[in-house]
Amino acid sequence: MQTGGEALVAALEELGVEVAFGLPGVHNLAAWKAFPGSAVRLVGVRHEQTAGYAADGWARASGGLGVALTTTGPGASNIVTATGEAFS
């Protein structure tokens, strides 16, 4: 049976996502464990805002989907500004 992390990574592959940016945390470790061997390259960053801005920059430069992974709580709130910029 597929884990939630494996389902997420499989969906990203199906969507043609080439790279994802993120910061591991207790609530997204299952996803991080599913990336090795995946077609999606995972780039670790040191702050959630960095993940958001990197995903935005990737999407703008490549024309592909920009993906940022965060954890809950402060991790989610730290990406809000970058998400707003991505929609501008």
C-alpha positions in Angstrom: 0.0 0.0 0.0 1.2 3.5 -0.9 2.0 6.0 1.8 0.8 9.6 1.7 4.3 10.7 0.9 4.6 8.3 -2.0 1.2 9.4 -3.3 2.4 13.0 -3.2 5.6 12.3 -5.0 3.8 10.2 -7.6 1.3 13.0 -8.2 4.2 15.5 -8.6 5.9 13.2 -11.2 2.6 12.8 -13.0 2.3 16.6 -13.2 5.8 16.8 -14.7 7.3 18.5 -11.8 11.1 18.5 -12.1 12.2 20.1 -8.8 10.8 20.8 -5.4 12.2 23.1 -2.7 11.6 22.6 1.0 12.5 22.2 4.6 12.0 18.9 6.4 9.8 18.8 9.5 8.0 16.3 11.6 4.8 16.6 9.5 6.3 16.2 6.1 9.0 13.6 6.7 6.9 10.9 4.9 7.1 13.0 1.7 10.9 13.6 2.1 11.4 9.8 2.5 9.6 9.2 -0.8 11.8 11.5 -2.9 14.9 9.3 -3.2 14.7 7.5 -6.6 12.0 9.9 -7.8 12.2 11.8 -11.0 11.6 15.0 -8.9 14.8 16.5 -7.6 14.4 17.7 -4.0 16.4 20.8 -3.0 16.7 21.4 0.7 16.7 25.0 2.0 17.2 26.6 5.4 14.0 28.7 5.6 10.4 28.3 4.3 10.5 31.7 2.6 13.5 30.5 0.6 11.5 27.5 -0.5 8.7 29.7 -1.6 10.8 32.2 -3.5 12.9 29.5 -5.1 9.8 27.7 -6.3 8.4 31.0 -7.6 11.7 31.7 -9.4 11.9 28.2 -10.8 8.3 28.5 -12.2 9.0 31.9 -13.7 12.3 30.9 -15.3 11.3 27.4 -16.5 7.6 27.8 -17.2 7.1 24.6 -15.1 5.4 24.1 -11.8 7.1 25.6 -8.8 6.7 23.4 -5.7 7.6 24.3 -2.1 7.3 21.9 0.8 6.9 23.2 4.4 5.8 21.8 7.7 2.9 22.9 9.8 2.6 25.9 12.2 5.4 28.4 11.8 6.6 26.6 8.6 3.3 27.3 6.9 3.1 30.9 8.0 6.7 31.6 7.0 5.8 30.8 3.3 2.8 33.2 3.1 4.7 36.2 1.7 6.4 34.1 -1.0 3.1 32.5 -1.9 1.6 36.0 -2.3 4.5 37.1 -4.5 4.0 34.0 -6.7 0.4 35.0 -7.4 1.4 38.5 -8.4 
